[in-house]
Amino acid sequence: MKTRSIISALTAALLLAGCSQSAPSQPSSTSQASSEPAATEETQFSPAIQTLREMETLTKPVATGEKKGNVTMGPDSDKKTMVASGAMTFETLDPFFINGIEGMRIGSVYLDKMWVTAVGEPNEIGILVKDWSIQDDNMTIDWEIYDNIYDFEGNHITASDLDWFYNKYIETRAMANLTDFHMTGEYTGQLKLKNPYYPGFLANATSSIVAISQAEYEKDPERFRNDPVGTGQYRCIDFKSGATATFMQTYNWWGDPEKLPGHLKANVDVVRYDVILEQQQIQTALETNTIQIYDISASTAEDFVNSGKVKVLKYPCSWPVLLTLNSAPGAVFENNPTLRKAIAYAIDYDALALAATKGTGSGMTTFGYEGLVGYNKEWEKPGNHISYDPEKAAQLLEEAGYKPGELKLRFITNQNSEANLVIQASLAAIGVDFEINVMDEVQYLDARFAAVQNEWDVCGYAMSPNGFLMNGFYMLCDITRLATGAAYGNKDQELHDLMMDALYDQTQEKIDKVYYALEDKMYYVPEYQYNNWVGAYEKIEAGYPETGFKIFPQSCIFADDYDVYYEK
């Protein structure tokens, strides 16, 4: 009944409106050592190159077996194939120009990065990098790559190629988390992070740096648009700009597949990515196994569920939305955690999520959600977290020194959403006036970073913990980061120290301490989160939690009796 009353108030409102601290020392070295001898060009690459060259003379194979459709390219009759699809186009495969999330997903099959993280795990795994160490400043990383890295054409990749790639990339684009990157030897180099290292930061900071041969690229840059020469497990064998891209395993990847995290292992032999824009075509393609997986909207997911013909997978989205309460000197929330809690208890989170996501998301009452590394289900138990309780909110408001009608809060946001009206109606129920100011992006950022000027009291803020809860805590609690704590006046040394201790230790006990301290101080109010939806062919069993369509392509897990085969 509480939720219904807020939604009624929301409807009425719509009708009326018409409208610097240094980081602790990190252990000195982390490494991924290789016991394999360096491979020669002849033994490592000639078979793959020969196979690919032979394919140029083949006619397109035809799918056989019980399943329909799903025609793609493959050299043998026993190749397992997965066809993924999406609604966003891609124009090039050149790693210097590839754009957007679709491009990044596709790039994961033919390009090798320096480091990656396993889904749901914070620690780096070296891919190109064999060994690395972190200096005492926690921002300087010395690295060594493997000496047996070769691309599809047999070019030997060295530190010089990575150095060249970095410098060419930053001629036109930015790497926000690196301040320097250079080689120090044939297989060694050094980089400097913009912020102190914490587990996972290396993979994030270097995510755009991939292994490309300088000599091969400079010989024919135009080739890389549709036939990129990378070092990954798959090579492009067919590309039509804006429409489709097909990749086949090289079958002799230079590295050790056993060292790869599960979401990067090559579980299929051939991968094709198609662009399909019309919903009925998507449904037909999934029903007939022409494609096996598709990133879909919540409304499409509902249609698929109702039809009963397409499997729907749901994944939480790692973009939770928070309210930031200005606690800068002189602000209304300064040194008043009771008032901050009154606001947190006043909000109807279910109604908020319904309004913000049109029913596709869920309300948040804790910092984080199940699926994030470090999240503790104990936080969800009654009494262990903030929840919708207007009676308690009214009581806390009075304890904080305000009677109904005495407090006015100025809210800034860059989102013109009905969710703002839910917050307004929620706070009106306890006698708090909530003034909404929707700004354009420039105005919003300028105002958001000027908390100390006390021109606003509450700010809407979306954040991404990227699969690891401590990433979120780092953003919220680090008093040296302008974009969060420092900008919002939340310069709480005790909270900062708890966060930094947990960031490097990562034990559940220390993560719990950060969580309960952050909730007790309530500088931020969790609001809601979106969900990702994936339509899948019936035999696809699962993806990796927290990733949504990032399971494209090789991480897709499906039944062993997948029965589409190919004949020349």
PyMOL commands that set and color helices and strands:
alter all, ss='L'
color gray80, all
select helices_A, chain A and resi 2-17+41-55+100-110+159-169+201-205+214-219+221-225+257-259+262-264+279-287+298-307+337-346+349-357+377-380+390-399+418-428+441-448+451-453+469-477+482-488+493-505+508-521+548-551
alter helices_A, ss='H'
color red, helices_A
select strands_A, chain A and resi 29-31+62-65+81-86+115-117+124-126+129-134+140-145+178-183+188-193+234-240+244-249+270-275+293-296+311-316+321-325+362-363+407-413+432-438+458-462+524-529+531-536+540-542+557-558+564-567
alter strands_A, ss='S'
color yellow, strands_A
deselect
rebuild
show_as cartoon
